[in-house]
Amino acid sequence: MCKTVENYAMDYALDYAKTYAKKERIDAIQNMLELGLSKEQILTKYSEEEIKMAEKDMLAQV
């Protein structure tokens, strides 16, 4: 495989992995919110931005 195609494939794989990992984190936060954990508890492992994204996604699903 030529270097350019190999680099593209590697970049694509890394981007996909980051996107998937981000989605998994948002899903985990949504589960925690549904189970009644407080934002303060969730903030011990996740960022305020991630919590806001999870809440926004939950509202969009309603």
C-alpha positions, 0 to 999 in steps of 0.5 A: 500500500502506498504511503498516502493511502496508508496515512489516510487509512490511519487518520480515518481509523483514528478519527473513527475511534475518537468519534466512537469513544466520544459517543460512548462517553455521552451514552454513559452520562445519559445512563447515569442521568437516567439512573438519578446520579447528580451532576456533581457525581458525574462531574467527578469523571466527566466534563461539564461540556459532556454533560451538556451534550448528553442532556441536549441529546436526551432532549432531542430524543424525546 
